[in-house]
Amino acid sequence: MSFHGELIGEHASIVETRRLIAKVARSSTRTVLLYGETGTGKGLVARMLHEQSARASGEFIDVNCAAIPVSLMESELFGYDRGAFTGAMVKKTGLIEAAHGGTMFLDEVRELDPVLQAKLLSLLDTQRFRRVGSVRSIEVDVRFIAATNKILLGEVRKGLFRDDLYYRLQVVSINIPALRERGEDVMVLTEHFMRTFSARYGRTVFRLEPAVIDLFARYSWPGNVRELSNLLERIFILEEGETIRIGHIPPRIVREARERGASPAPSDTAAPDRVEDLDQSFAQATDAFQRDLIRDALERSGGNRVRAGQLLGLTRHALRHQMVRLGLVD
C-alpha cells in the first residue's frame, strides 16, 4: 500500500473500526477475518492488529495467497526437510514457523488451494504442523489474520472454500468500510496524503481548486483509499505549481464524477426570497467559475491563447469572445 501507520478518518464507521481493532488486538484470539474491497487498507489493519497486540515484538509475516504459485505455496508456508523431494538439498524453514510468537497475514485467503485449506484448518485446530517430507510435528504460537475482498460465505456455498475453515476463521471479523461510504473522509485523507507526499518529495503542500474539491466529493473511488493515495502521489511527482487543478485529474475520473452529478451542498445562508435573486446568484457564480477556468488555462499555457483555447475546448475566437464578455480583456 501507499499509506502506512494508522487508519485515517473521522466518519463514525472508521472510528468504530479503530475501536474494534484495538479491542481485538488486545484479545487472545488466534484468528481474525478481515473483509473489505480492494484498496480499503486490509494490510494496514492487519499490521495495526499486530502492532497493538502483545505479539508486537514478534514477526509480522505477510503472504499474498494469490501471488505464490500453488506448486510452491505448501513449501513456502510449511517448509520442508532435506531430501523431501528432488532438489531439496537443505532444510527450509517455512513462513509459519518463522511467524512463531507473532502474526501471519494471509491476504486473499480465498485463493488458497483446497489441499492447503485443509492443512491450515488442522494447524488452526492443533497449533501443530509438519514440514513437507517430515514425520516430526512442530508446535507454533501464531495469530492468523486472513483477508478477503469477496463474500466468503458465498464462496462456501459455491464449493470454492471449505465451510469448516470459514467458520474457524470467522470467530472474529472486522469489516473495513469503502471510501464512498464515508465521503467526508475524502478531504481528511487528501490533506493527510498531501502532507505525507510534501515531506517525501520536498514539495510545497498543494492547494485544491474548488472544482477539484467538488469532483473528489462526487467521485465514487472504486479503488478506495489506495486510489486516492496513488492519484495524489502521481500529482506530486509529475505536476508543477502549487494548485491541483481539473487538468491534473485523469479524464475517466472527471467523466465519472460528472455523470454522477453534483450533490447539493448545505449552505449557512438563507435562500433568496425571489426567483430573480436566485437567477442572478447562479449567473454570477457561473461567470466567476468561467473566469477562473480561463485564468487557469492561460496560466498553464503561459499566456498562449491558442493553447488555452485547446485546453478549454474553445477556438481562439470563441475564447476571446468569452474573455471580452467576462471582462478579462477590453
Protein Blocks (a to p, Z undefined) as FASTA:
>chain_A
ZZehiaedjbfklmmmmmmmmmmmmmmbfbdcddddehilpmmmmmmmmmmmmklmmccd
dddfklpcfklmmmmmnopaehkaghiabccddfklmmgoiacddehkllpcfklmmmmm
mmmmnopacdehiabdcddddddddddfbdfklmmmnopacfklmmmmmmpacddddfkl
mmmlmmmmmmmmmmmmmmmnopacddddfklmmmmmmpgolnlmmlmmmmmmmmmmmpgc
jbdcfklpcfklmmmmmmnopaddddfbdcdfbfklmmmmmmmmmmmmmmmmmmmmmmmn
nopaklmmmmnopafklmmmmmmmnopaZZ
